[in-house]
Amino acid sequence: MTTLAPAPFELPDFSKPLPPREGNRIIQFREALREALTEEMRRDDRIFLMGEEVAQYNGAYKVSQGMLDEFGPKRIIDSPISENGFAGLAVGAAMYGLKPVIEFMSWSFSLVAADQILNNVPKMLYMSGGQWGCPIVFRGNDGAGGQLGSTHSWCVEGLYSNVPGMKMVIPSNPYDAKGLLKTALREMDPVFFLESERMLGDKAHVPEEEYYIPFGQARLAHEGDACTLVSFGRPVNFCLEAAEELAKEGINVDVLDMRTIRPLDIDAIIESVKKTGRVVVVDQCWPFASVASEVVTQICERCFDWLDHQPLRVNSDDVPAPYAKNLEQEFLPHKGKIVAAVKKTLGK
């Protein structure tokens, strides 16, 4: 890796229209992430990837498969089992002018590095009077991963999004995952990029041409006028399942995929609520002090007069994540809970 003086990372030109979401090139979520990393690492030799098993083992979830062969051990770096250590190393590397990408095998393990990623990284630019920033991308699996037990199933967005000074990205599909990760790798601010183990095998069209998706712009994933469903990450897919079920009864809903919650596209939510008069926020965090709680608060503050029913939340149940498969599925904000909430706003 060459020695470089700190220099700004250039954001892409977002005026270029995004390529079509539909097409014949179908790849997995993990492959979309790999393409984003590979393309940006070819463009900028300041970027390196570090984490447990990312190199010799090709990644615990095969996101970094083949990258060691292309970029070598100075840019694809296996770390010890010490999130505290390699997250701290990233702080110094970023202040020196590099662009670390830190992979947490699970965001549950990031709690070990909370001092680095919450008390140092988001505050460094402010506390140094603008002299040093920490443009690090932290990424990994978030939420229930499929019978991993309570301590390995954290949804950290409710806890971490409280901290100013960073951006938080939670994609719901392979197309967005690639475009958003490429943008994250151009950011000057630290980015928390939350994936889901349960989605890494999901397949969708991902264009071959280069594209970037700007932060803070929600996607209208399904259109209707009966109610607004607001979500992000894996639960967006539960919302689309619910929308399909509701449509059979003639109930058509807006489904807004927020893509990022720091920044939050509250304007898109308000525009939809003004049309539908009803809103259900679906969030896989626990309900108390969740992202859904913040979204509902902002809705009440900014468009209360357009509401025809109180905003409702659908969260994971307020208990530790169960291990049993059937209980874990019931614990999550599934299709049945979402359908029931929408009907409640309609008085059905």
Buried (B, 14 or more C-beta within 10 A) or exposed (E): EEEEEBEEBEEBEBEEEBBEEEEEEEBBBBBBBBBBBBBBBEEBBBBBBBBBBBBEEBBBBBBBBEBBEEBEEEBBBBBEEEBBBBBBBBBEBBBEBBBBBBBBBBBBBBBBBBEBBBEBBBBBBEEEEEEBBBBBBBBBBBBBBEBBBEEBBBBBBBBBBEBEBBBBBBBBBBBBBBBBBBBBBBBBBBBBBBBBBBBBEBEBBBBEEBBBBBBBBBBEBBEBBBBBBBBBBBBBBBBBBBBEBBBEEEBBBBBBBBBBBBBBBBEBBBBBBEBBBBBBBBBBBBBEEBBBBBBBEBBEEBBEEBBEBEBBBBBBBEEEBBEEEEEBEBBBBBBBBBBBBBBBBBEE
